[in-house]
Amino acid sequence: MSKIKKLAGQTFWYGFSNIFGRFINYLLTPLLTGIYSSSQYGDISILFAYAAFLNIVFTYGMETAYFRFNNTYAEKDVYNTGLFALLITTVLFTALLMLPVPAVANLMKLPGHPEYVRWVLWIVALDTLAVLPFSKLRYEGRPRKFATIKILNILVNVGLVVFFLVLCKGQHEKGANNIWAVLYNPNIDIGYVFLANLAASAITLVLLSRELFSFQPRFNTALLREMLVYTAPLIIVGFGGMINETIDRFMIVQRFPGTVEEAKSANGIYSANYKLALLIVLFIQAFRMGAEPFFFREAQSENAQKTYARVMKFFMIACCFCFLGVVLYLDIWKHFMGIRRHPEYLNGLSVVPILMLAKIFLGVYYNLSIWYKLTNHNTIGAMITIGGAAITLAVNYFLIPHWGYMACAFATLLCYGFMMVASYRLGQKHYPVPYAWKKMSAYLVICLVLFGIHQLFRMFSPGIWWTHGFALVEMAAFALFIVRVEKKEFSRLPFIGRLVRD
C-alpha cells in the first residue's frame, strides 16, 4: 500500500497544479465565450488544435523515452541526449514551418491573420524546450516545484488575458484617453489569447532555468539511436491521439453543412461544451503525470501486475465520481460558457455526457497502455491508435453532414471504446494483469443508470433545488455502495481506513 500511497501523494501535487491551475484557466471559457461569438471562439479552438498537432511533431515521444531509458542508462546521459536532440529539431521545425504560414492560415479560414499561426508556432517551440526539464522534476520526485511552475504559468496566462481583454479592451471601447486604452489594438482581436500564452511559456522557461542550465550540449550516439527507434511508434501513437482529440474541430469547419460562419459557430459551440469534460480530463492528466514514472519504476518489482490492477480499480472509482459530479450538475456547469450573452452555447449541452464517458475510456486506455511500453511493443500500441484514428475520421467524415457536432461526440466515444478493448485484449496476451474488470464495468454501468434516473427525475422535478438535492442523494448512495463493496481495500488506506473501520 505504501507504493500506492506514494503514487497518490505525487498525483495530488500534479493534480493540484493541473486542477487548480487549469480551473483558473478554465475561467477563461466564460470570459472568452462572453466576449466572442461562437464563430470567433471556434477560431480560437482550431488554432489550439493546430498547436496540439505540432506538439506531437516537436516532442516526438522524447518524454516517454526519457523515463524508459533512465532504467538502463545514466539519467544525466539520457537527459543531455534527449534535450540536445529536442533543441536541434525545435529550431529546424520552427524555421521550416514558418514558410507555409499564409497557406495554413487560409486552410483555417483565417486569411487575414497569419500572425496567429506564427504565434502558435512560437508557443509550441517554447513548450517543447520545457518538456524534458518538467520530466526531470517528475523523475526526481519534485512535484512541488513542478506544481508551482505550472500554476504560475496559468496565472500569467490568465492574468494577461484579463488585462488585455477586460481592462484594456474595456477602456478602449469606452474611448478613454489613458495608457490602458492605448495598449489595446482591436486588429489583434483574438490574438491576445495567443500572446498571453506565449508570454506564459517564455516565463516558464525562465523558471526552469536551473534544469535547463544543468544540460550539457552533448549526446550519446548509440543512446540517441535507441531512443529514436523506441519513440518512432510513439509518434504514430501521438498523432493518432491528436487526431482523436482534435481533428473533429477541423472536420466540423470542413464538413458541416451550411456557410463557413455557421460551421465556425458549430465548432465554437462544440468546443465550449467539450470544456465541460474538464474535471475528468484534469484528473486523468494528473494521474498520468504521477503514474508514468511510477509504472516504469514499479516494473522491476515482484508484484508489479497486482499493483497495476489495484491502481486501475482506484482510478476507475475516481473517474465514476468525476462523471457523476459533472453530468448530475450540468445545470450549474453550463454557466461556465457565457450563456447570458451567447445562449447558443447551450445547444451543445447534450454532447457532455457522451464525452465524459469517452474520457473514462481514454483514461482506462492510458492505464492499459503501460504493457506495450514496458514490453517494447510500441508498434502494437501504434496500430491500436491508428485503428482508433480511422474510426474517428470515418465517423466524422460521414456523419458530420447529417448529425453535426453530435457525430464528433459519438466518434470520440467509439474511438476510445475500441482502443480500450483492443489494448486490454492484446495486453492480457503479452503482459497479463489481473484487472477487476467485472467490478469496474459494474461501477460504470451503475453510474450510467444513476444518470438516466436523474434525467427522468428532472422531467418531473418541481424545481432546480429538488433536482440538485436528488443528485446529491444519488452520489451519496453510490459512495456508500463503493465503501461497502471495497471496504477491505479502503481499510488499508491512511485516514480513510480509520473512518471505514470505525
C-alpha positions as CSV (number, residue, x, y, z in Angstrom):
1,M,0.0,0.0,0.0
2,S,2.9,2.4,0.6
3,K,3.7,2.4,-3.1
4,I,0.1,3.4,-4.0
5,K,0.2,5.9,-1.2
6,K,3.3,7.4,-2.7
7,L,1.7,7.5,-6.2
8,A,-1.4,9.1,-4.6
9,G,0.8,11.8,-3.0
10,Q,2.6,12.6,-6.2
11,T,-0.7,12.5,-8.1
12,F,-2.1,15.0,-5.5
13,W,0.6,17.6,-6.3
14,Y,0.4,17.0,-10.1
15,G,-3.4,17.1,-9.7
16,F,-3.3,20.2,-7.6
17,S,-1.2,22.0,-10.2
18,N,-3.5,20.8,-13.0
19,I,-6.8,21.2,-11.3
20,F,-6.1,24.5,-9.5
21,G,-4.2,26.0,-12.4
22,R,-6.4,24.7,-15.2
23,F,-9.5,25.6,-13.2
24,I,-8.3,29.2,-13.1
25,N,-7.5,28.8,-16.8
26,Y,-11.0,27.3,-17.3
27,L,-12.5,30.5,-16.0
28,L,-11.3,32.0,-19.3
29,T,-14.1,29.9,-21.0
30,P,-17.0,32.0,-19.7
31,L,-14.9,35.2,-20.2
32,L,-14.0,34.3,-23.8
33,T,-17.4,33.0,-24.7
34,G,-18.9,36.1,-23.2
35,I,-16.6,38.4,-25.2
36,Y,-16.5,36.5,-28.5
37,S,-19.2,34.9,-30.6
38,S,-19.3,31.1,-31.1
39,S,-17.7,31.7,-34.5
40,Q,-14.7,33.6,-33.0
41,Y,-14.4,31.0,-30.2
42,G,-14.3,28.4,-33.0
43,D,-11.3,30.2,-34.4
44,I,-9.5,30.0,-31.1
45,S,-10.2,26.3,-30.7
46,I,-9.0,25.4,-34.1
47,L,-5.7,27.2,-33.6
48,F,-5.1,25.4,-30.3
49,A,-6.0,22.2,-32.1
50,Y,-3.2,23.1,-34.6
51,A,-0.9,23.6,-31.6
52,A,-1.7,20.1,-30.3
53,F,-0.8,18.5,-33.6
54,L,2.5,20.5,-33.7
55,N,3.3,19.4,-30.2
56,I,3.5,15.7,-31.4
57,V,5.9,16.7,-34.2
58,F,8.1,18.8,-32.0
59,T,8.4,16.4,-29.0
60,Y,8.2,13.0,-30.9
61,G,7.8,10.9,-27.8
62,M,11.0,12.0,-26.1
63,E,9.3,12.5,-22.7
64,T,8.4,8.8,-22.5
65,A,11.8,7.8,-23.9
66,Y,13.4,9.7,-21.0
67,F,11.6,7.7,-18.4
68,R,12.1,4.4,-20.3
69,F,15.9,4.7,-20.8
70,N,16.7,6.0,-17.3
71,N,16.3,2.4,-16.3
72,T,19.2,1.3,-18.5
73,Y,21.4,4.4,-18.9
74,A,22.6,7.1,-16.5
75,E,19.9,9.8,-16.1
76,K,22.4,12.5,-17.0
77,D,23.3,10.9,-20.3
78,V,19.6,10.4,-21.2
79,Y,18.7,14.0,-20.2
80,N,21.6,15.5,-22.2
81,T,21.0,13.4,-25.2
82,G,17.2,13.9,-25.3
83,L,17.3,17.7,-24.7
84,F,20.1,18.2,-27.2
85,A,18.0,16.4,-29.8
86,L,14.9,18.4,-29.0
87,L,16.8,21.7,-29.2
88,I,18.2,20.9,-32.7
89,T,14.8,19.7,-34.0
90,T,12.8,22.5,-32.5
91,V,15.0,25.1,-34.3
92,L,14.7,23.2,-37.5
93,F,10.9,22.5,-37.3
94,T,10.1,26.1,-36.4
95,A,12.1,27.5,-39.3
96,L,10.6,25.1,-41.8
97,L,7.0,25.6,-40.6
98,M,7.2,29.4,-40.7
99,L,7.4,29.2,-44.5
100,P,3.8,27.9,-45.3
101,V,2.1,30.0,-42.6
102,P,-0.1,32.0,-45.0
103,A,-1.3,28.8,-46.6
104,V,-2.1,27.3,-43.2
105,A,-4.0,30.4,-42.2
106,N,-6.1,30.2,-45.4
107,L,-6.9,26.5,-44.7
108,M,-8.1,27.5,-41.2
109,K,-10.3,30.2,-42.8
110,L,-8.1,32.9,-41.2
111,P,-6.6,34.5,-44.3
112,G,-6.3,37.9,-42.7
113,H,-4.3,36.8,-39.6
114,P,-1.3,34.6,-40.5
115,E,0.4,36.1,-37.4
116,Y,-1.9,34.0,-35.2
117,V,-0.3,30.9,-36.8
118,R,3.2,32.3,-36.2
119,W,2.4,32.9,-32.5
120,V,1.1,29.4,-32.1
121,L,4.4,28.1,-33.6
122,W,6.4,30.0,-31.1
123,I,4.3,28.8,-28.2
124,V,4.8,25.2,-29.3
125,A,8.6,25.8,-29.7
126,L,9.0,27.2,-26.2
127,D,6.8,24.5,-24.6
128,T,8.8,21.8,-26.3
129,L,12.0,23.1,-24.7
130,A,10.3,22.8,-21.3
131,V,9.2,19.1,-21.8
132,L,12.4,17.4,-20.5
133,P,13.0,19.9,-17.7
134,F,9.5,19.1,-16.4
135,S,10.1,15.4,-16.9
136,K,13.3,15.7,-14.9
137,L,11.3,17.2,-12.0
138,R,8.9,14.3,-12.2
139,Y,11.6,11.7,-12.4
140,E,13.5,13.2,-9.4
141,G,10.2,13.2,-7.4
142,R,9.9,17.0,-7.1
143,P,6.2,17.5,-7.6
144,R,6.1,20.7,-5.6
145,K,8.3,22.7,-7.9
146,F,6.6,21.1,-10.8
147,A,3.2,22.3,-9.4
148,T,4.4,25.8,-8.6
149,I,5.7,26.4,-12.1
150,K,2.6,25.0,-13.7
151,I,0.4,27.2,-11.6
152,L,2.5,30.3,-12.3
153,N,2.2,29.6,-16.0
154,I,-1.5,29.5,-15.8
155,L,-1.7,32.6,-13.6
156,V,0.4,34.6,-16.0
157,N,-1.6,33.4,-19.0
158,V,-5.0,34.2,-17.4
159,G,-3.7,37.5,-15.9
160,L,-2.6,38.8,-19.3
161,V,-5.8,37.7,-21.0
162,V,-7.9,39.5,-18.4
163,F,-5.6,42.5,-18.5
164,F,-5.9,43.0,-22.3
165,L,-9.4,41.7,-23.0
166,V,-11.1,43.2,-19.9
167,L,-9.2,46.2,-18.7
168,C,-7.5,47.5,-21.9
169,K,-10.3,46.5,-24.2
170,G,-12.9,48.0,-21.9
171,Q,-11.0,51.3,-21.7
172,H,-10.5,51.3,-25.5
173,E,-14.2,50.7,-26.2
174,K,-15.2,53.5,-23.8
175,G,-12.9,55.9,-25.7
176,A,-10.8,56.6,-22.6
177,N,-7.6,58.6,-23.1
178,N,-5.2,56.6,-21.0
179,I,-2.4,54.1,-21.3
180,W,-4.7,51.1,-20.9
181,A,-6.8,52.1,-23.9
182,V,-3.6,52.8,-26.0
183,L,-2.3,49.3,-25.2
184,Y,-5.3,47.6,-26.8
185,N,-5.2,47.1,-30.6
186,P,-8.5,45.9,-32.0
187,N,-6.8,44.5,-35.1
188,I,-5.1,41.8,-32.9
189,D,-8.6,40.7,-31.6
190,I,-8.4,37.0,-30.5
191,G,-4.6,37.2,-30.9
192,Y,-4.3,38.4,-27.4
193,V,-5.2,34.9,-26.2
194,F,-2.1,33.6,-28.0
195,L,0.2,36.4,-27.0
196,A,-0.7,35.8,-23.3
197,N,0.0,32.1,-23.8
198,L,3.3,32.9,-25.5
199,A,4.4,35.2,-22.6
200,A,3.5,32.5,-20.1
201,S,5.5,29.9,-22.0
202,A,8.6,32.2,-22.0
203,I,8.3,32.8,-18.3
204,T,8.0,29.1,-17.7
205,L,11.4,28.5,-19.4
206,V,12.9,31.1,-17.2
207,L,11.6,29.4,-14.1
208,L,13.1,26.1,-15.3
209,S,16.5,27.7,-15.8
210,R,18.1,25.5,-13.2
211,E,17.1,22.4,-15.0
212,L,18.0,23.9,-18.4
213,F,21.4,25.0,-17.2
214,S,22.2,21.6,-15.9
215,F,22.0,20.5,-19.5
216,Q,25.4,19.8,-21.3
217,P,25.3,20.1,-25.1
218,R,26.5,16.6,-25.9
219,F,24.8,13.3,-26.7
220,N,25.4,9.6,-26.7
221,T,25.0,8.5,-30.4
222,A,24.1,4.9,-29.5
223,L,21.6,6.0,-26.9
224,L,20.0,8.5,-29.3
225,R,19.6,5.8,-31.9
226,E,17.9,3.6,-29.4
227,M,15.7,6.4,-28.2
228,L,14.6,7.3,-31.7
229,V,13.8,3.7,-32.5
230,Y,11.8,3.5,-29.3
231,T,9.9,6.7,-30.0
232,A,9.1,6.1,-33.7
233,P,5.9,4.2,-32.9
234,L,5.1,6.6,-30.2
235,I,5.0,9.4,-32.8
236,I,2.3,7.4,-34.5
237,V,0.5,6.9,-31.2
238,G,0.8,10.7,-30.6
239,F,-0.5,11.6,-34.0
240,G,-3.4,9.1,-33.6
241,G,-4.1,10.6,-30.2
242,M,-4.2,14.1,-31.5
243,I,-6.4,13.0,-34.4
244,N,-8.8,11.5,-31.9
245,E,-8.7,14.6,-29.7
246,T,-8.7,17.5,-32.1
247,I,-9.4,16.5,-35.7
248,D,-13.1,17.0,-35.1
249,R,-12.5,20.7,-34.8
250,F,-11.0,20.8,-38.3
251,M,-13.6,18.5,-39.8
252,I,-16.6,20.5,-38.4
253,V,-15.3,23.5,-40.3
254,Q,-14.8,21.5,-43.5
255,R,-17.8,19.1,-43.4
256,F,-20.6,21.0,-41.5
257,P,-23.5,21.8,-43.8
258,G,-24.0,25.5,-44.3
259,T,-21.9,28.6,-44.6
260,V,-18.4,29.0,-43.3
261,E,-19.8,31.2,-40.5
262,E,-22.3,28.5,-39.5
263,A,-19.5,25.9,-39.4
264,K,-17.3,28.1,-37.2
265,S,-20.3,28.7,-34.9
266,A,-20.9,24.9,-34.6
267,N,-17.2,24.4,-33.9
268,G,-17.3,27.1,-31.2
269,I,-20.4,25.5,-29.5
270,Y,-18.9,22.0,-29.6
271,S,-15.5,23.3,-28.3
272,A,-17.1,25.2,-25.4
273,N,-19.2,22.2,-24.3
274,Y,-16.1,20.0,-24.7
275,K,-14.6,22.1,-21.9
276,L,-17.3,20.7,-19.5
277,A,-15.4,17.4,-19.6
278,L,-12.7,19.4,-17.8
279,L,-12.9,17.7,-14.4
280,I,-12.4,14.2,-15.5
281,V,-9.7,15.3,-18.1
282,L,-7.8,17.1,-15.4
283,F,-7.9,14.0,-13.1
284,I,-6.7,11.8,-16.0
285,Q,-3.8,14.2,-16.8
286,A,-2.8,14.5,-13.1
287,F,-2.9,10.7,-12.8
288,R,-0.7,10.3,-15.9
289,M,1.9,12.7,-14.5
290,G,2.4,10.6,-11.5
291,A,1.6,7.2,-13.0
292,E,4.0,7.1,-15.9
293,P,7.3,7.3,-14.0
294,F,5.7,5.2,-11.2
295,F,4.8,2.4,-13.6
296,F,8.3,2.3,-15.1
297,R,9.9,2.2,-11.6
298,E,7.5,-0.5,-10.4
299,A,8.0,-2.7,-13.4
300,Q,11.0,-4.4,-11.7
301,S,9.1,-5.4,-8.5
302,E,7.8,-8.8,-7.9
303,N,4.1,-7.8,-7.6
304,A,4.0,-5.2,-10.3
305,Q,0.9,-6.6,-12.1
306,K,-1.1,-6.8,-8.9
307,T,-0.1,-3.2,-8.1
308,Y,-1.2,-2.1,-11.6
309,A,-4.6,-3.8,-11.2
310,R,-5.2,-2.1,-7.8
311,V,-4.2,1.3,-9.2
312,M,-6.7,0.7,-12.1
313,K,-9.5,0.0,-9.7
314,F,-8.9,3.1,-7.7
315,F,-8.6,5.1,-10.9
316,M,-12.0,3.8,-12.2
317,I,-13.7,4.6,-8.9
318,A,-12.4,8.2,-9.0
319,C,-13.5,8.5,-12.6
320,C,-17.0,7.4,-11.7
321,F,-17.3,10.1,-9.1
322,C,-15.9,12.7,-11.6
323,F,-18.5,11.6,-14.1
324,L,-21.4,11.9,-11.7
325,G,-20.1,15.2,-10.4
326,V,-20.4,16.7,-13.9
327,V,-23.4,15.1,-15.5
328,L,-25.7,15.3,-12.5
329,Y,-24.9,19.1,-12.1
330,L,-24.9,20.2,-15.7
331,D,-27.4,23.0,-14.7
332,I,-24.5,24.5,-12.7
333,W,-21.6,23.8,-15.0
334,K,-23.4,25.2,-18.1
335,H,-23.0,28.7,-16.6
336,F,-19.2,28.4,-17.3
337,M,-20.0,29.0,-21.0
338,G,-21.0,32.7,-21.1
339,I,-24.6,31.7,-21.8
340,R,-26.1,35.1,-20.8
341,R,-24.5,36.9,-23.7
342,H,-24.4,34.0,-26.1
343,P,-27.2,31.4,-25.2
344,E,-26.4,29.5,-28.4
345,Y,-23.7,27.6,-26.5
346,L,-26.5,25.7,-24.6
347,N,-27.4,23.9,-27.8
348,G,-24.4,21.6,-27.5
349,L,-25.0,20.5,-23.8
350,S,-26.2,17.1,-24.9
351,V,-22.6,16.1,-26.0
352,V,-21.2,16.4,-22.5
353,P,-22.3,13.0,-21.0
354,I,-21.1,11.3,-24.2
355,L,-17.7,13.0,-24.0
356,M,-17.4,12.3,-20.3
357,L,-17.9,8.6,-20.9
358,A,-15.4,8.7,-23.8
359,K,-12.8,10.3,-21.5
360,I,-13.3,7.5,-19.0
361,F,-12.5,5.0,-21.8
362,L,-9.4,7.1,-22.6
363,G,-8.2,7.1,-19.0
364,V,-8.6,3.3,-18.8
365,Y,-6.7,3.0,-22.1
366,Y,-3.8,5.1,-20.6
367,N,-3.6,2.7,-17.7
368,L,-3.7,-0.3,-20.0
369,S,-1.1,1.1,-22.5
370,I,1.7,0.6,-20.0
371,W,2.0,-3.0,-21.2
372,Y,3.3,-2.2,-24.6
373,K,5.7,0.5,-23.3
374,L,7.2,-2.0,-20.8
375,T,7.5,-4.8,-23.2
376,N,8.8,-2.7,-26.1
377,H,5.7,-3.5,-28.2
378,N,5.2,0.2,-29.1
379,T,4.3,-0.8,-32.7
380,I,1.2,-2.6,-31.4
381,G,0.3,0.5,-29.5
382,A,0.7,2.5,-32.7
383,M,-1.6,0.1,-34.6
384,I,-4.3,0.4,-31.9
385,T,-4.1,4.2,-32.1
386,I,-4.3,4.0,-35.9
387,G,-7.4,1.9,-35.6
388,G,-8.9,4.5,-33.3
389,A,-8.0,7.3,-35.6
390,A,-9.6,5.5,-38.5
391,I,-12.8,5.3,-36.6
392,T,-12.6,9.0,-35.7
393,L,-12.0,10.1,-39.3
394,A,-14.7,7.8,-40.8
395,V,-17.5,8.6,-38.4
396,N,-16.8,12.4,-38.5
397,Y,-16.5,12.4,-42.3
398,F,-19.7,10.5,-43.0
399,L,-21.9,11.7,-40.1
400,I,-21.0,15.4,-39.5
401,P,-23.0,16.5,-42.6
402,H,-26.1,14.7,-41.0
403,W,-25.6,15.0,-37.3
404,G,-23.4,18.0,-36.9
405,Y,-21.2,18.1,-33.8
406,M,-23.1,15.2,-32.2
407,A,-21.2,13.0,-34.7
408,C,-18.0,14.2,-33.2
409,A,-19.1,13.2,-29.7
410,F,-20.1,9.7,-30.8
411,A,-16.9,9.4,-32.9
412,T,-14.8,10.1,-29.7
413,L,-16.8,7.5,-27.7
414,L,-16.4,4.8,-30.4
415,C,-12.8,5.5,-30.9
416,Y,-11.7,5.3,-27.2
417,G,-14.0,2.4,-26.6
418,F,-12.3,0.5,-29.4
419,M,-8.8,1.4,-28.1
420,M,-9.6,0.4,-24.6
421,V,-11.0,-3.0,-25.5
422,A,-8.2,-3.7,-28.1
423,S,-5.4,-2.7,-25.6
424,Y,-7.0,-4.9,-22.9
425,R,-7.3,-8.0,-25.1
426,L,-3.8,-7.7,-26.5
427,G,-2.2,-6.7,-23.2
428,Q,-3.6,-9.8,-21.5
429,K,-1.7,-11.9,-24.1
430,H,1.7,-10.1,-23.8
431,Y,1.7,-8.8,-20.2
432,P,-1.3,-10.2,-18.2
433,V,-2.5,-8.1,-15.4
434,P,-5.4,-9.3,-13.1
435,Y,-7.7,-6.3,-13.6
436,A,-11.0,-6.5,-11.7
437,W,-12.8,-5.7,-15.0
438,K,-16.2,-7.1,-13.9
439,K,-16.3,-4.9,-10.8
440,M,-15.1,-1.8,-12.8
441,S,-17.7,-2.4,-15.5
442,A,-20.4,-2.7,-12.9
443,Y,-19.4,0.6,-11.3
444,L,-19.6,2.3,-14.6
445,V,-22.9,0.8,-15.6
446,I,-24.3,1.9,-12.2
447,C,-23.2,5.5,-12.9
448,L,-24.9,5.4,-16.3
449,V,-28.1,4.1,-14.6
450,L,-28.0,6.8,-12.0
451,F,-27.6,9.5,-14.7
452,G,-30.6,8.0,-16.6
453,I,-32.7,8.1,-13.4
454,H,-31.6,11.7,-12.8
455,Q,-32.7,12.7,-16.3
456,L,-36.1,11.2,-15.7
457,F,-36.4,13.0,-12.3
458,R,-35.5,16.3,-14.0
459,M,-38.5,15.9,-16.3
460,F,-40.9,15.8,-13.3
461,S,-39.0,17.8,-10.7
462,P,-40.8,20.7,-9.1
463,G,-37.6,22.9,-9.1
464,I,-33.9,23.1,-9.6
465,W,-33.1,22.6,-5.8
466,W,-35.0,19.3,-5.8
467,T,-33.0,18.2,-8.8
468,H,-29.7,19.1,-7.2
469,G,-30.8,17.5,-3.9
470,F,-31.7,14.3,-5.7
471,A,-28.3,14.3,-7.4
472,L,-26.6,14.6,-4.0
473,V,-28.6,11.7,-2.7
474,E,-27.6,9.6,-5.8
475,M,-23.9,10.4,-5.3
476,A,-24.1,9.6,-1.6
477,A,-25.8,6.3,-2.3
478,F,-23.1,5.4,-4.8
479,A,-20.3,6.4,-2.3
480,L,-21.9,4.1,0.4
481,F,-22.2,1.3,-2.1
482,I,-18.5,1.6,-3.1
483,V,-17.3,1.8,0.5
484,R,-19.4,-1.3,1.3
485,V,-18.0,-3.3,-1.7
486,E,-14.4,-2.1,-1.3
487,K,-14.3,-2.0,2.5
488,K,-11.3,-4.3,2.6
489,E,-9.4,-2.1,0.2
490,F,-10.3,1.2,1.8
491,S,-9.5,-0.1,5.3
492,R,-5.8,-0.3,4.2
493,L,-5.7,3.4,3.2
494,P,-4.4,6.1,5.5
495,F,-7.1,8.2,7.2
496,I,-9.9,6.8,5.0
497,G,-9.1,3.4,6.5
498,R,-9.8,4.6,10.1
499,L,-13.1,6.0,9.0
500,V,-14.1,2.7,7.3
501,R,-13.0,0.6,10.3
502,D,-14.9,2.8,12.7
